[in-house]
Amino acid sequence: MNYINYVSLGKKIKSARTERGYTQEKLAEICDISTGFLGHIERGTRKLSLDTLFCIATVLNVSLDYLLIDSADETDSFLQQIDSAARSKKPSAYNTFRKTVKILAEHIDEL
């Protein structure tokens, strides 16, 4: 059975938070938790509820898979990096990017 690596989870949350320019105070306020509790989450010293995890992922615009999966092959990691970079843009730009990639994937054999 696999267990959640809360230290790794916390590092990913902190990294996504800082990349997107959120302070601990602002993210905690949006997710209706204390700043101290968010600090514990980011250090991996406290467990969080599924509701809190979902709120954090939604606000930071990252997938739950990204936050929870610790072992991924290099291809998945590369795709996650691309997705993370694209998600940091405006929603309309992100949607355009996704549509473009989908069209390219559908015609990859023709290139």
N, C-alpha and C positions, 0 to 999 in steps of 0.2 A: 504494500500500500504506500502511495506517495503522500507526503505531507506538504503543507504550504511552508515555503521558506519565507518567513516574515521579514527577515533582514533584507533579502533580495527584493521582496515586494516593496518594502519601505524605500529602498534605494531607487527603485523605478518610479515610485510616486514622487519622491523628492526631485529626481532628475526631470521628470515631465513638468512638475510644478515650476521649477526654476526656468526651464526652457520657454515656458509660456508666460513668464513674467508675473506669476502669482506669488504673493507673500504667504507665509503660513497663516497669518491672520485672516487674509481675504479668503483663502480656500476653506479654512475652518468655518468662517462665517457663512459661506455659501452652503456648506454641507451640514450646518447646524451641529458642529462639534466644537470642543474647546481647542484653542491653539496648543495647549499642553498635550492634549490627546493626539493631535495631529503630529506633534513632535515625537511622541512615543511610537506612533505608526511608522513614521519615517525612519526611526532607529530600529524598528522591528522588536520593540520591547512590550508592545501591547497588541492584542488581537482586535480586529475590527469586524463589525457586522457586515453582512452581505449588502444591506441597504447603504451603509457608509461607503463600502467599496464601490458600489454602483454609482453613487453620487460623485465620488472622486474621479472615477473613470470618465463619466459623462462630462464633468466640468473641464477636465484636462484633455478631453477628446482623444482618449486612448482606449483600446479594447481591453476587455477583461482578460482575454487570452494573453495579451502583451504583459499585463501586470502579473498574471499567475503562473505562466509557463516559464520555467527556469532553464530548461534545456531545449534548444532548437538548433537545427543544423545551420550552417552558414548561409544557405539560400534563404531560409526563413528569416534569419537575422537581417540579411540584406533587404529583403522585402519589407520587413518591419521598419527598418531605417528609412526606406523610401516612403512608406505609408506615414510614418511619424512626421517626416519633413513636409509631406503634402498636407497633412491634417493641420499643420500650424498656419496654413494660409486661410483666406476667407472661404467660407463654405461653398460659394459659387466657383471659386478657383479649384477647390478640392474636387468638386463634382465634375468639372471639365477635365481635370487630370484623370480621374477614374474612368470616364467615358473614353478618353483618348487611349489609355492603356488597354481597355477592353477591346477596342477596335483593332489596335495593333496585335493583340494576342490572337484575335480571330483570323488575322491575315498574316501571321508570322511565316507561314510556309511560302507565301508569295513574295516575301522581301528578299 
